[in-house]
Amino acid sequence: MLKENLQSVEENIKKACEEAGRKREEVTLIAVSKTKPVEMLQEIYDQDIRDFGENKVQEMCDKMEVLPKDIKWHMIGHLQTNKIKYIIGKTELIHSVDSLHLAQEISKQAVKHNVQADILIEINIANEETKFGIDAGDTIQLVREIAELPNIHIKGLMTIAPFVENPEDNRLYFRRIHQLSVDITKENIDNVSMDVLSMGMTGDYMVAIEEGATMVRVGTGIFGERNYNK
Ligand SMILES: *Cc1c(COP(=O)(O)O)cnc(C)c1O
């Protein structure tokens, strides 16, 4: 069943790329495996997926220990500073940096362990009270401050768009994130690149790709609904 799910997600990604005149290789599919057992991750790994997204440090570390070493792990959840030490040097990308304080701690741990940490800035694009992420208007300031820190590198932007029935409703938000990345690129800040736009989830990844996403984070569409009361 997972194989079929993955195939239909893959077809949708291809379709959206074609629609937008983009190459399929421009978009990385991240399989969001939070709450799911390692057997399911292995099944998707066997279909040649290498990028997995988790939102909890402990769960990610547990899965890292038992799954193949060539997996690229993406931290997509809100991070507590005291937990950074457990994942530093082990993640491909930390998608959820939304404060100078958090970035300072990542930088500190990266220096301590002599590694480089790649991160994205999380934007709360619709100013939702329930969401993490910074206001779009504060982004350039934060990017400038983080760019000064050692062993940490901003690679782009991430957003979690509102939960909507109609994915078209999120198009303007994805467009704003894209525009923001263009604006930041124009600032020409040392140690900052805007190559990555991590946006689009099960409900809206096709629209996100049409608006320039380079990483889509798909959970339910691959693994099925999550059960949190186990
Ligand atoms: C859970 C989660 C996803 C995946 O959500 P689905 O709707 O299941 O695809 C994507 N991004 C983040 C940050 C998440 O926490």
The ligand as an SDF file (V2000), in Angstrom:
LIG
                    3D

 15 15  0  0  0  0  0  0  0  0999 V2000
    3.6520   16.6110    9.9700 C   0  0  0  0  0  0  0  0  0  0  0  0
    4.3470   17.6150    9.1550 C   0  0  0  0  0  0  0  0  0  0  0  0
    4.3280   17.5370    7.7380 C   0  0  0  0  0  0  0  0  0  0  0  0
    3.5700   16.4860    6.9680 C   0  0  0  0  0  0  0  0  0  0  0  0
    2.1890   16.7270    7.0420 O   0  0  0  0  0  0  0  0  0  0  0  0
    1.1490   15.9170    6.1310 P   0  0  0  0  0  0  0  0  0  0  0  0
   -0.0200   16.7910    6.0490 O   0  0  0  0  0  0  0  0  0  0  0  0
    0.9010   14.6300    6.8600 O   0  0  0  0  0  0  0  0  0  0  0  0
    1.8050   15.6810    4.8140 O   0  0  0  0  0  0  0  0  0  0  0  0
    5.0380   18.4940    7.0370 C   0  0  0  0  0  0  0  0  0  0  0  0
    5.7420   19.4650    7.6600 N   0  0  0  0  0  0  0  0  0  0  0  0
    5.7810   19.5670    8.9970 C   0  0  0  0  0  0  0  0  0  0  0  0
    6.5800   20.6670    9.6250 C   0  0  0  0  0  0  0  0  0  0  0  0
    5.0790   18.6590    9.7860 C   0  0  0  0  0  0  0  0  0  0  0  0
    5.1370   18.7840   11.1250 O   0  0  0  0  0  0  0  0  0  0  0  0
  1  2  1  0
  2  3  1  0
  2 14  2  0
  3  4  1  0
  3 10  2  0
  4  5  1  0
  5  6  1  0
  6  7  2  0
  6  8  1  0
  6  9  1  0
 10 11  1  0
 11 12  2  0
 12 13  1  0
 12 14  1  0
 14 15  1  0
M  END
$$$$
